[in-house]
Amino acid sequence: MKEIFLSLRRNPYQNLASVLVLFLSSFFIVSFVFVLMFFTALLKKVETLPQVTIYFKPDTPTETIAKLKEDIANNFQVSEINFITQSQALEIYKQIFEGQESFTSLVTENMLPPSLEIKTDNPDNLYQIAEFAKTKPGVDEVDFQKNIVDTLISFTTTLKKFTLISAILIFVTTLIILISIITFKVSTKKDQIETLKLLGASDLFVIKPLLIENILISILSSILSFSVFIGIILYIKPFLNNYFATLKTLELTIYNYTISIWPINTTSSLTILSLGLVFTILSSTLATFISAKKYIK
């Protein structure tokens, strides 16, 4: 280990360049992936919300609402249809704006309309249900969410492609720069490497100190990029909380592993840090073996 730390001190500029390259690449990779996971979780959240909401006039008889509910259930393929009374609507409103007295104190039960919330497994039914409900007595408004869902799906799909392409470009660029830096560092140890090879040292033994050195640089870079990322998230958190006031949590399940995307907790923070570590260590390890290959033959 003493030799490794001496090597770090002998090549300060090359090591600083490696830290900066890995810091920037890790930061961008983590940021892109986080944004992708955020909007993917948002899409999952939106898909669980009612796809068609039928709002009735406050004085609409309960029998009229029940009749429309039955007609929709009998004529269309719906997975779920719920009747929300005015009192239930008020409770939902209070939950959404919990802790915001300026909103909740001014709203009463009579100000909120009763409604039917409808979900369907077949998106083609959404437009037909909306058009069917608009002509029925007592119906005041029909909220149709298909356009929002379709837009979010399109955006998330494009974002996935952009993130994949960006990740590949960042990885390749990082690898090329690291190979150039590490090759220079290896060339300064050419005589030492040749001596070790003449003494019968294995390739792994020869490359091990350089590998450990670059892994330490990778870990430092990941921690720095993670710290900056978390700092930015904490800075913009109040704005996001206001913008997404109706969303208490955003979770994403990947292979039975559930991650809290928003708000960020310990598990999601460790996941983000691990992602940065994997990227930087993989990049530096691969670059080290490629750079040292011609010197350890």
Secondary structure, DSSP 8 states (H G I E B T S, - for coil): -HHHHHHHHH-HHHHHHHHHHHHHHHHHHHHHHHHHHHHHHHHHHHHHS-SEEEEE-TT--HHHHHHHHHHHHHHS--SEEEEE-HHHHHHHHHHHTTT-HHHHTT--GGGS--EEEEE-S-THHHHHHHHHHHTSTTEEEEEE-HHHHHHHHHHHHHHHHHHHHHHHHHHHHHHHHHHHHHHHHHHTTHHHHHHHHHTT--HHHHHHHHHHHHHHHHHHHHHHHHHHHHHHHHHHHHHHHHHTTT-S-EEEEETTEEEEEETT-HHHHHHHHHHHHHHHHHHHHHHHHHHHGGG--
